Amino acid sequence: MYEKNLPSTPQEWKKWKTEKKEKHRKWKEDKLIKKLEKQLAQKEEERIVNELKQKQNNLVQSIGRSYTISIALPGSILDNAQSPELRTYLAGQIARAAVIFSVDEIVIFDETGSTVRNKDGDVLVPLQASSNADIQLARILQYLECPQYLRKQLFPQHKDLKYAGLLNPLDSPHHMRAEQECLYREGVVLDKPVKPGKGSFVNIGLKLECQIDKHLQAGLRVTVQLKSTHSESKKLKGRVVSPSAPREEAGLYWGYNVRLANSLGSVFTQSPYKEGYDVMIGTSESGSDGDDFEFESKFKHLLVVFGGVQGLESSLESDQHLKVDEPSLLFDHYLNTCPGQGSRTIRTEEALLVTLSILRQQIYDIHEKVPEPFNDGPIKTALSGKPR
């Protein structure tokens, strides 16, 4: 189509061409300016994103905890209890001590078992089952670690748990009440139909169910990171994260795992960590003075092993595949954490408290990190990404 009102004289044509060239030049300049502004906006957005990521990484490094603490003890300690009620109470003492000192893993080993290897020297799982005491202790520890609102779904009635309701609650950070706001919660996947491409629904101890980002098998226990706190939204959505995420990213203690080992040797060879335990401590009255102990450097995974009534010496004798004569040779450090004891014997549950009390400050000093006292404040602030 032709433009209307075209010039009719040479002067008007010259003026019209000049104006058109000027408009075209201005259009090109505007286009170039918009392009540059868009590039600058993208660079500014990238800079802001990188700054936020850096702040998040710094926050994780400042409040997160990368190291773990594991303890190992024989399940046979329950055999010293004189009634089912006392057996259960003893297991409760172990659980309380572990939570108080932020233990991440409890290994229950059979001190009468033996590590089995094949011709190539690889460790095999023995055919014989663990003793009843080992299984009972592990079951009670798992029951107590589980948040109360999930226990009915995850733990059917069992004789080992008959008196567990009488035990003192652990009251650890992941045992949250409905009114507590937190971006992390423990949950169990519900057997509830979902639309194609949508994630499963999870019971996380609130009135509202949470829909996660994956479709998982019903009855599975998961750790969920909510996209918003439950007071901010009528619909709860979240994503499944590793159970270690609250500890690593927010510095919160998130309970312990329980592992059964068929012998003393299996405590070391079946570590859940790829690199194994980099610092291993054995406890015995024949060890060196624990009051003089200091960690040489930072560790990733600490393991502290306790013996039963007969000590670690008896556990070593029962494991024929451990080719050492003294239990001290199995460990980096072999400590007597209560020298000059007034009693002829120290019970395992007592040794646990004494030893972890001594190591506690050493652990904080070597990692230059002292955890804040547990209260509702760190739950709401640390997990929301705000500095404390």
Secondary structure as the mmCIF struct_conf table of DSSP 4:
data_model
#
loop_
_struct_conf.conf_type_id
_struct_conf.id
_struct_conf.beg_label_comp_id
_struct_conf.beg_label_asym_id
_struct_conf.beg_label_seq_id
_struct_conf.end_label_comp_id
_struct_conf.end_label_asym_id
_struct_conf.end_label_seq_id
HELX_LH_PP_P HELX_LH_PP_P1 TYR A 2 GLU A 3
BEND BEND1 LYS A 4 ASN A 5
BEND BEND2 THR A 9 THR A 9
HELX_RH_AL_P HELX_RH_AL_P1 PRO A 10 ILE A 63
STRN STRN1 THR A 68 PRO A 74
HELX_RH_3T_P HELX_RH_3T_P1 GLY A 75 ASN A 80
BEND BEND3 GLN A 82 SER A 83
HELX_RH_AL_P HELX_RH_AL_P2 PRO A 84 ILE A 100
TURN_TY1_P TURN_TY1_P1 PHE A 101 SER A 102
STRN STRN2 GLU A 105 PHE A 109
TURN_TY1_P TURN_TY1_P2 GLU A 111 THR A 112
STRN STRN3 VAL A 116 ARG A 117
TURN_TY1_P TURN_TY1_P3 LYS A 119 ASP A 120
STRN STRN4 VAL A 123 LEU A 124
BEND BEND4 LEU A 127 GLN A 128
HELX_LH_PP_P HELX_LH_PP_P2 ALA A 129 SER A 131
HELX_RH_AL_P HELX_RH_AL_P3 ASN A 132 GLU A 145
BEND BEND5 CYS A 146 CYS A 146
HELX_RH_3T_P HELX_RH_3T_P2 GLN A 148 LEU A 150
HELX_RH_AL_P HELX_RH_AL_P4 ARG A 151 LEU A 154
HELX_RH_3T_P HELX_RH_3T_P3 LYS A 159 LEU A 161
TURN_TY1_P TURN_TY1_P4 LYS A 162 TYR A 163
HELX_RH_3T_P HELX_RH_3T_P4 ALA A 164 LEU A 166
BEND BEND6 LEU A 167 LEU A 167
HELX_LH_PP_P HELX_LH_PP_P3 ASN A 168 PRO A 169
TURN_TY1_P TURN_TY1_P5 PRO A 173 HIS A 174
BEND BEND7 HIS A 175 HIS A 175
TURN_TY1_P TURN_TY1_P6 ALA A 178 GLU A 179
BEND BEND8 LEU A 183 LEU A 183
STRN STRN5 TYR A 184 VAL A 189
TURN_TY1_P TURN_TY1_P7 PRO A 196 GLY A 197
HELX_LH_PP_P HELX_LH_PP_P4 LYS A 198 SER A 200
STRN STRN6 PHE A 201 ASN A 203
BEND BEND9 GLY A 205 LEU A 208
STRN STRN7 CYS A 210 GLN A 211
BEND BEND10 ASP A 213 LYS A 214
TURN_TY1_P TURN_TY1_P8 ALA A 218 GLY A 219
STRN STRN8 ARG A 221 LEU A 226
BEND BEND11 LYS A 227 SER A 228
TURN_TY1_P TURN_TY1_P9 HIS A 230 SER A 231
BEND BEND12 GLU A 232 GLU A 232
BEND BEND13 LYS A 234 LYS A 235
STRN STRN9 LEU A 236 VAL A 241
TURN_TY1_P TURN_TY1_P10 PRO A 243 SER A 244
HELX_RH_AL_P HELX_RH_AL_P5 ALA A 245 ALA A 250
STRN STRN10 ASN A 257 ALA A 261
BEND BEND14 ASN A 262 SER A 263
HELX_RH_AL_P HELX_RH_AL_P6 LEU A 264 THR A 269
TURN_TY1_P TURN_TY1_P11 GLN A 270 GLN A 270
BEND BEND15 PRO A 272 TYR A 273
TURN_TY1_P TURN_TY1_P12 LYS A 274 GLU A 275
BEND BEND16 ASP A 278 ASP A 278
STRN STRN11 VAL A 279 ASP A 289
HELX_RH_3T_P HELX_RH_3T_P5 GLY A 290 ASP A 292
BEND BEND17 GLU A 296 SER A 297
BEND BEND18 LYS A 300 LYS A 300
STRN STRN12 HIS A 301 VAL A 305
TURN_TY1_P TURN_TY1_P13 VAL A 309 GLN A 310
HELX_RH_AL_P HELX_RH_AL_P7 GLY A 311 SER A 318
TURN_TY1_P TURN_TY1_P14 GLN A 320 HIS A 321
BEND BEND19 ASP A 325 GLU A 326
HELX_RH_3T_P HELX_RH_3T_P6 PRO A 327 LEU A 330
BEND BEND20 PHE A 331 ASP A 332
STRN STRN13 HIS A 333 ASN A 336
BEND BEND21 THR A 337 CYS A 338
TURN_TY1_P TURN_TY1_P15 PRO A 339 GLY A 340
BEND BEND22 GLY A 342 ARG A 344
HELX_RH_AL_P HELX_RH_AL_P8 THR A 348 HIS A 367
TURN_TY1_P TURN_TY1_P16 GLU A 368 GLU A 368
HELX_LH_PP_P HELX_LH_PP_P5 PRO A 371 PHE A 374
BEND BEND23 ASN A 375 ASN A 375
HELX_RH_AL_P HELX_RH_AL_P9 ASP A 376 ALA A 382
TURN_TY1_P TURN_TY1_P17 LEU A 383 GLY A 385
#
